[in-house]
Amino acid sequence: MTDFEGRWRHLAIPVKRFNEDTMKYGIGFDGSNYGYAPVENSDMVFIPDLETAVIDYYNEVPTLSMNGDVMVIGKENTPFDQYPRNVARRAEEYMKETGIADRMLIGPEYEFYVFDGVEYDTRPQSTGFAIESEEAHWNNDMDFNNMGYINGPQDGYHMSLPRDTNNDLRSRAILSLDDWGVEVKYHHHEVGGAGQLEIEVELGDMMQMADATMIAKYVIKNEAVADGKCATFMPKPIAGMAGSGMHVHMLLTKNGEPIFYDENGYAQLSQTALYFIGGLLEHISSICAITNPSTNSYKRLIPGFEAPVTIGYAMANRSAVVRIPAYAKDPLHKRFELRNPDATCNPYYAFAAILMAGLDGIEKKIDPHAKGWGPFDCSLFDLPEEEKAKLGGVPANLTEAAKALKDDHEYLTKGGVFPEKLIDLIIAHDLAEDAELSKLPHPQEYAKYFDL
């Protein structure tokens, strides 16, 4: 089961207890501990999804793992409207009801770091963290047995062996992902020299790819542990080094036909596709409250590290919030990517929010060119400050994103996709996260202010 923040929780039952009653009545649990149910109405049931069944080799005892859905107990069990899978499923249903499309295909890119060790301390009298990576430039000395094969801070992109020390780890991960039904396009070392990696998967239906995202994080973390290492999807674990995003490629089809393709359109995109982009850019600040829900997210969304900051769209331009890959020329694969999300998000909420924003853009005919959001063929980082101010930018912190969601969420509640209670919960969560971190002294504050 997926909790509110996007972590997997699990329970196990003996195989002899798994029967038709399990599928009919479900397995009871306390939903209040998952973050999205009030204590006074927290008795819920979990119904396994048989289509997701897979042998989970990370358990020593042979175990069949299944994802599933959460129901509210009543005379008849009914889907809990705040549960992530139910929200994503309702978004797909709403898309079909509009008549605009009947499939949304998603292709996430999973960026993450693998470290040889990490420790952190958050006690009142002591705070800080330490990272160890055999690939990192800070280990170029005789005390660390790396044989001199190290990467510069931003020198890891597509690095080969022996400097890419995690190639086999990634290969084992994609073999495992294949067993779980997740098809991988490729894997490689990413820009961050201290063990930043990427695995990119094939396009699939929105719900399927939200499930795949949960599976990928589970598999990658467990493969790292099996290798005596640790994996993190934190957006910015190391200052001055590339952050980890989760770029989301997307396209819509209807009756098997692409609706984002136009041979004569900008970058071969149809007007419908541009309206979808317009919806994304129109609502980007409130989307960030869902796609970038950690305080660490906004340490990645800064200029200079291929992370989008200024609102805009462009062909093959990694400084734009929306990028249209130049290599995607086939009508059935014509698409664009949203570059601001990261993997601290709950993928079901994030993908559903992206879909709802895009549909809103189509319904309202929000033209991004008419709005002055592009297309841009220059680096948006290099625009004059007055031009950047006209375009606007993504939120600078989690509080700004939460306030944007408070002011702009009608597009999410259409068709009952995001219940108002869930929107309130997301806003409260984001504000609380930012408030908690803002009250804590930072080690850098000691360096700057201790002797004043």
Disulfide bonds with the S-S distance in Angstrom:
none
